[in-house]
Amino acid sequence: MDITAIGEILIDMTQTGATAEGIPLFAANPGGAPANVAVAAARLGASAAMIGKTGDDGLGSYLRRVLRENGVDTAGLSAGGTTTLALVSVSPDGERDFRFLRGADRALREEEFPLSLIESAKFLHFGSVSLTASPARETTLSAVQAARRQGVLVSYDPNYRASLWTSREEAEEWIRRPLPLVDVLKLSQEELELVSGSGGLEAGTAALADLGIRLVLVTLGGRGAFYRLEGRTGQVPGVPARVADTNGAGDTFQGAVLSCLCRRSAGPLEGLDAAELEEILAFANRAAAWTCSRPGAIPAMPCLEDLRPAADR
């Protein structure tokens, strides 16, 4: 297995428009950041598995089917309770506002999935939403520790959702706790200050590298991505896109990066230099731009064929 993701899998109730009377219209899109990363990586050529919990309901069955149809191993998915919903309102410029109706995702327990899905992977990927409530919090941290013991690389996206925490101080405590166990960190510029204590790209990523994080990636929206790798920093420009919906763009970026790293014959991070990394990030920026140009998260994600130059298709 290349990538195993652990965490929330849910339904994004995404605003798609409004009636003539101004009543919002919503589409039930499959989502959840770790699930998005797994699908993005699988569409771009990696083998991927998902560990999480859906409701024992029709929406849960739908989510499992979507993962299977996209080539993601669902042996790590359990079911019980009600599927989690995220209400996603979209502004005219494509930016999102999230409100969660929590259900099964926060009830994941370690005994509900095979640890072999972690131990056999090149990367374990997780986010911070599963750190907001027990028992998913303890399960996720235990999974990360198991990955480290087995020499599995750890990828982390501390996707901050203020409405899921009782305070910013609580969020800072739990979001920062796994950092010393992380190899690849992807975060937005807005999250950089919360996680590192500094909003500056150079200073913030340096503080994170001091914790032992080998590769730090900061997504900058249309301006591309900033990176810190083994003491070197740089920025790769973004790809212009007509934005329909930014939901899932960062997850597509992360899935693209991880899929490229997993294809390296020397190993995901061994011998990686700035020039090769910049090629990977340029590819990931193209993938994220593709997702931004279409509504929804998983339904909007590209496959490898979509990202080939038109002359090569």
C-alpha positions as CSV (number, residue, x, y, z in Angstrom):
1,M,0.0,0.0,0.0
2,D,1.3,3.5,-0.8
3,I,-1.0,5.7,1.3
4,T,-3.3,4.9,4.1
5,A,-5.5,7.8,5.3
6,I,-7.2,7.9,8.7
7,G,-9.9,10.3,9.9
8,E,-13.2,11.7,8.8
9,I,-15.3,10.6,5.9
10,L,-18.5,12.5,5.5
11,I,-21.1,14.1,3.3
12,D,-20.3,17.7,2.2
13,M,-23.7,19.4,1.9
14,T,-22.4,22.0,-0.5
15,Q,-24.3,25.0,-1.6
16,T,-24.8,24.9,-5.4
17,G,-27.1,27.9,-5.9
18,A,-30.5,29.2,-4.9
19,T,-34.1,29.1,-6.0
20,A,-35.8,32.2,-7.5
21,E,-37.0,32.9,-4.0
22,G,-33.4,32.9,-2.6
23,I,-33.6,29.5,-0.9
24,P,-30.2,27.8,-0.9
25,L,-29.8,24.6,-2.9
26,F,-27.3,21.9,-1.7
27,A,-25.7,18.9,-3.2
28,A,-24.7,15.8,-1.1
29,N,-21.0,15.4,-2.2
30,P,-18.7,12.8,-0.7
31,G,-15.9,14.3,1.3
32,G,-13.8,14.5,4.5
33,A,-10.2,15.7,4.1
34,P,-8.4,12.4,4.7
35,A,-10.9,10.6,2.3
36,N,-10.3,13.3,-0.2
37,V,-6.5,12.8,0.0
38,A,-6.9,9.0,-0.5
39,V,-9.1,9.5,-3.6
40,A,-6.9,12.2,-5.1
41,A,-3.8,9.9,-4.6
42,A,-5.6,6.9,-6.1
43,R,-6.8,8.9,-9.1
44,L,-3.3,10.0,-9.7
45,G,-1.8,6.5,-9.7
46,A,-1.1,5.6,-6.1
47,S,-2.5,2.6,-4.1
48,A,-4.6,4.0,-1.2
49,A,-6.7,2.8,1.7
50,M,-9.0,4.6,4.1
51,I,-9.5,4.1,7.8
52,G,-12.6,5.7,9.3
53,K,-16.2,5.3,10.3
54,T,-19.4,6.1,8.5
55,G,-23.0,5.8,9.7
56,D,-24.9,2.6,9.3
57,D,-27.2,4.3,6.9
58,G,-27.7,5.0,3.2
59,L,-25.2,7.9,3.1
60,G,-22.6,5.6,4.7
61,S,-23.2,3.0,2.0
62,Y,-22.9,5.7,-0.6
63,L,-19.5,6.9,0.8
64,R,-18.1,3.3,0.8
65,R,-19.2,2.8,-2.8
66,V,-17.6,6.1,-3.9
67,L,-14.3,5.1,-2.4
68,R,-14.4,1.6,-4.0
69,E,-15.3,3.1,-7.4
70,N,-12.2,5.4,-7.1
71,G,-9.9,2.5,-6.2
72,V,-9.5,3.1,-2.5
73,D,-9.4,0.1,-0.2
74,T,-12.3,0.2,2.3
75,A,-11.2,-2.7,4.6
76,G,-10.5,-0.1,7.3
77,L,-14.0,1.4,7.2
78,S,-16.4,0.5,10.0
79,A,-20.1,1.6,10.3
80,G,-22.3,2.6,13.2
81,G,-24.6,5.5,14.2
82,T,-25.2,8.3,11.7
83,T,-23.0,9.6,8.9
84,T,-21.3,13.0,9.7
85,L,-22.5,16.0,7.6
86,A,-20.6,19.1,6.8
87,L,-22.7,22.1,5.7
88,V,-20.5,24.0,3.1
89,S,-21.7,27.4,2.1
90,V,-19.7,28.9,-0.8
91,S,-19.2,32.6,-1.3
92,P,-19.3,34.2,-4.8
93,D,-15.5,34.0,-5.1
94,G,-15.5,30.3,-4.2
95,E,-14.4,30.5,-0.6
96,R,-16.1,28.1,1.9
97,D,-17.7,28.3,5.3
98,F,-18.0,25.0,7.2
99,R,-20.5,23.9,9.9
100,F,-20.5,20.3,11.0
101,L,-23.2,17.9,12.2
102,R,-20.9,15.3,13.8
103,G,-21.8,11.6,13.8
104,A,-19.9,8.4,13.2
105,D,-16.5,9.9,12.3
106,R,-15.7,10.9,15.9
107,A,-16.5,7.4,17.2
108,L,-13.7,5.5,15.5
109,R,-11.9,3.0,17.8
110,E,-8.6,1.3,17.2
111,E,-10.1,-2.2,17.4
112,E,-12.4,-1.4,14.4
113,F,-9.7,-1.6,11.7
114,P,-6.7,-3.8,10.9
115,L,-3.3,-2.3,11.9
116,S,-1.8,-4.0,8.9
117,L,-3.3,-1.2,6.8
118,I,-0.9,1.2,8.6
119,E,2.1,-1.1,8.9
120,S,2.1,-2.0,5.2
121,A,1.9,1.6,3.9
122,K,4.6,4.0,2.8
123,F,2.6,6.9,4.3
124,L,0.0,7.3,7.0
125,H,-1.9,10.5,6.3
126,F,-4.2,12.3,8.9
127,G,-5.7,15.6,9.7
128,S,-6.8,17.5,12.8
129,V,-10.6,17.1,12.6
130,S,-10.2,13.6,14.1
131,L,-8.3,15.2,17.0
132,T,-11.4,17.2,18.1
133,A,-13.3,14.5,19.9
134,S,-12.8,11.2,21.7
135,P,-12.4,8.3,21.0
136,A,-11.3,9.3,17.4
137,R,-8.6,11.5,19.0
138,E,-6.9,8.7,20.9
139,T,-7.4,6.3,18.0
140,T,-5.7,8.7,15.5
141,L,-2.7,9.5,17.8
142,S,-2.3,5.8,18.5
143,A,-2.3,5.1,14.7
144,V,0.4,7.8,14.2
145,Q,2.6,6.3,16.9
146,A,2.2,2.8,15.4
147,A,3.3,4.2,12.0
148,R,6.4,5.7,13.5
149,R,7.3,2.4,15.3
150,Q,7.0,0.6,12.0
151,G,9.1,3.1,10.0
152,V,6.0,4.4,8.1
153,L,6.3,8.0,7.0
154,V,3.6,10.3,8.5
155,S,1.8,13.0,6.6
156,Y,-0.3,15.6,8.4
157,D,-2.7,18.4,7.4
158,P,-3.7,20.4,10.4
159,N,-6.9,21.7,8.7
160,Y,-8.2,24.1,11.3
161,R,-12.0,24.3,11.6
162,A,-12.8,26.8,14.4
163,S,-16.3,25.6,14.9
164,L,-15.1,22.1,16.0
165,W,-13.0,23.4,19.0
166,T,-14.2,25.0,22.2
167,S,-11.4,27.6,22.0
168,R,-8.4,28.5,19.9
169,E,-6.2,27.5,22.8
170,E,-7.6,24.0,22.8
171,A,-7.1,23.8,19.0
172,E,-3.4,24.9,19.4
173,E,-2.8,22.3,22.1
174,W,-4.1,19.3,20.2
175,I,-3.1,20.4,16.6
176,R,0.5,20.9,17.7
177,R,0.7,17.7,19.8
178,P,1.5,15.3,16.9
179,L,4.0,17.5,15.2
180,P,7.2,15.8,16.5
181,L,5.9,12.6,14.8
182,V,5.4,14.1,11.4
183,D,7.6,13.8,8.3
184,V,5.5,15.7,5.7
185,L,3.4,18.7,6.9
186,K,0.9,20.5,4.6
187,L,-0.9,23.6,5.8
188,S,-2.4,26.9,4.6
189,Q,-0.7,30.2,5.4
190,E,-3.6,31.0,7.7
191,E,-2.8,27.9,9.7
192,L,1.0,28.5,9.8
193,E,0.8,31.0,12.7
194,L,-1.5,28.7,14.7
195,V,0.7,25.7,14.3
196,S,4.2,27.3,14.5
197,G,3.7,30.6,16.4
198,S,4.8,32.7,13.4
199,G,2.9,33.8,10.3
200,G,6.1,34.4,8.3
201,L,6.8,31.8,5.7
202,E,10.6,31.6,6.5
203,A,10.3,31.8,10.3
204,G,7.2,29.7,10.6
205,T,8.5,26.8,8.5
206,A,11.9,27.0,10.2
207,A,10.2,26.5,13.6
208,L,8.4,23.5,12.3
209,A,11.6,22.0,10.7
210,D,13.2,22.4,14.2
211,L,10.7,19.8,15.4
212,G,12.1,17.3,13.0
213,I,9.6,17.7,10.2
214,R,11.5,16.9,7.0
215,L,9.2,18.5,4.4
216,V,6.9,21.5,5.1
217,L,4.5,22.7,2.5
218,V,2.4,25.9,2.8
219,T,-0.3,26.3,0.2
220,L,-0.9,29.9,-0.9
221,G,-4.1,29.7,-3.0
222,G,-3.6,31.2,-6.4
223,R,0.0,32.1,-5.5
224,G,1.1,28.5,-5.5
225,A,3.0,26.7,-2.7
226,F,6.0,27.5,-0.4
227,Y,8.3,24.7,0.7
228,R,11.0,24.0,3.2
229,L,13.1,20.9,2.6
230,E,16.3,20.0,4.5
231,G,17.1,23.7,5.2
232,R,16.2,25.0,1.7
233,T,13.1,27.0,0.9
234,G,11.4,28.1,-2.3
235,Q,8.0,28.9,-3.9
236,V,6.4,27.3,-6.9
237,P,3.8,29.5,-8.7
238,G,0.2,28.5,-8.9
239,V,-1.8,27.7,-12.0
240,P,-4.5,30.2,-13.1
241,A,-8.0,28.7,-12.8
242,R,-11.6,29.9,-13.0
243,V,-12.7,29.1,-9.5
244,A,-16.0,27.3,-9.2
245,D,-15.4,25.8,-5.7
246,T,-12.2,25.6,-3.6
247,N,-13.5,22.6,-1.6
248,G,-11.0,19.8,-1.8
249,A,-8.3,21.8,-3.6
250,G,-5.8,21.4,-0.7
251,D,-6.6,17.7,-0.4
252,T,-6.0,17.2,-4.1
253,F,-2.7,19.0,-3.7
254,Q,-1.6,16.8,-0.9
255,G,-2.8,13.6,-2.6
256,A,-0.8,14.6,-5.7
257,V,2.3,15.3,-3.7
258,L,2.1,12.0,-1.9
259,S,1.4,10.0,-5.0
260,C,4.5,11.5,-6.7
261,L,6.7,10.8,-3.6
262,C,5.5,7.2,-3.5
263,R,6.6,6.7,-7.2
264,R,10.2,7.6,-6.4
265,S,12.4,4.5,-6.8
266,A,14.8,5.7,-4.0
267,G,12.0,6.0,-1.5
268,P,9.5,8.9,-0.8
269,L,12.0,11.3,0.7
270,E,15.4,9.7,0.3
271,G,17.7,12.0,-1.9
272,L,14.8,14.3,-2.7
273,D,16.3,17.7,-3.8
274,A,14.7,21.1,-4.5
275,A,14.6,20.7,-8.2
276,E,12.7,17.4,-8.1
277,L,10.4,18.7,-5.4
278,E,9.6,21.8,-7.4
279,E,8.5,19.6,-10.3
280,I,6.3,17.6,-7.9
281,L,4.7,20.8,-6.5
282,A,4.1,22.2,-10.0
283,F,2.2,19.0,-10.8
284,A,0.3,19.3,-7.5
285,N,-0.6,22.9,-8.2
286,R,-2.0,21.8,-11.6
287,A,-4.1,19.1,-9.9
288,A,-5.4,21.6,-7.3
289,A,-6.3,24.1,-10.0
290,W,-8.3,21.4,-11.9
291,T,-10.3,20.7,-8.7
292,C,-11.0,24.4,-8.1
293,S,-12.4,24.8,-11.6
294,R,-15.2,22.3,-10.8
295,P,-17.9,22.0,-8.1
296,G,-17.5,19.5,-5.2
297,A,-14.4,17.9,-3.8
298,I,-14.1,14.2,-4.8
299,P,-16.3,14.6,-8.0
300,A,-14.0,17.4,-9.2
301,M,-10.6,15.7,-8.7
302,P,-8.5,14.9,-11.8
303,C,-7.0,11.6,-12.9
304,L,-3.6,11.4,-14.5
305,E,-5.0,11.6,-18.0
306,D,-6.6,14.9,-17.2
307,L,-3.3,16.5,-16.3
308,R,-1.3,15.4,-19.3
309,P,-0.6,18.1,-21.9
310,A,-3.3,18.2,-24.5
311,A,-0.9,17.1,-27.2
312,D,-0.1,13.9,-25.3
313,R,-3.7,12.8,-24.6
